[in-house]
Amino acid sequence: MVIMMKESNVGWFDETVIYNGVHAGGEGAWKKNTRNREAGMPGIIPAKYIPQRAPNILWKKYRAELIMKGIRAQKFDPNPSYCKYGDSSEVPE
């Protein structure tokens, strides 16, 4: 996001305020997602378990049903190609 703002000529003050706001606002959800994933709790519904119509069930309960069926958190590539710049804030050449 920082790279995008630099490429779009967003001023340093606005860039800093926006980055810090997104970081502060999303930090709790990011940490909770990490804890859930480390505990093996699924965060993505495998294709064969996606309901054909919208179920009248909350995610917490549906996730518990998935866990009972043996569904666990998916493993992800820690360095996918679309994240090749990692935590860099420098605009690539």
N, C-alpha and C positions, 0 to 999 in steps of 0.2 A: 504494500500500500504506500509506503514511504517513497519507493522508487517511482510509482505512478504519479504521486503528487509532485515529485521533482521534475519528472518528464512533462507534467502539465503546468510547470512554472508556478506552483502554489508557493506563496511566500513562506519563509522559515517560521514565522510566528504562527500562521494558520496551520502549517504542517505539524508543528509541535503540539498545538492545542488539540488538533484532530487525532493525532497519534495517541497522545496521553488519554484523551477521552475514550477512544476505542479500547485501549489497553485496560483502563480502569473499569469500564463497563463490561468488558468481556472476560476479565480475569477469573471471576468466580465460576462462570459457566465452563471456561476452559479447564480449570482445576477439577471441577466436578466430573467433567467428561473423562479426564485422565484417570481419576480414581475409579470410575465405573468401568473403563476399559481394562485397567489393571486387575480389577476384580473379576474380569471375564464377562461382564454384563454386555449383552449386545446393544449396539447403538444404531445398527443398520439392519433392516429386515431382509433376509435372504429372499430372492425372487420367488421361490416356490411357496413362501409363507406370506406373501403379500395378498391380503384379502381381495376378492373380486369386487366387492362393494365395501363402502366405508363401514367398518364395524362400530357398534355403539359401545366402545370400550376405551378407557384411558390408557395412555402409553405405559404407565407404570404396571398396570395389570396385564396388558398384552405382553410386555417384556418378560414378566414373571412366567407367563404361559410358554413363551419361547424358550426360556431357561429350562423349564420342566421338560421340554422336548429335546433338550441337549444343545440348543443353539447358544453359542458363546460369541464374544467379541471377535471380529475379524482382525487378522493380522494385516498391517499395511506396510508398504515399502517406506522405510524411514527417510529415504532420499529420492523421492520421485522426480522425474525430469522437469516437471512444471515448477519445482521448488529449487532449481539449480543454483539460485542466488542465495538460498538459505536465509540467514538473518541480516544479510547485507542491506545497507541503505544507500549504497553507491549505485548510480545509474550505469548500467553496463554499456560498453562501447558498441 
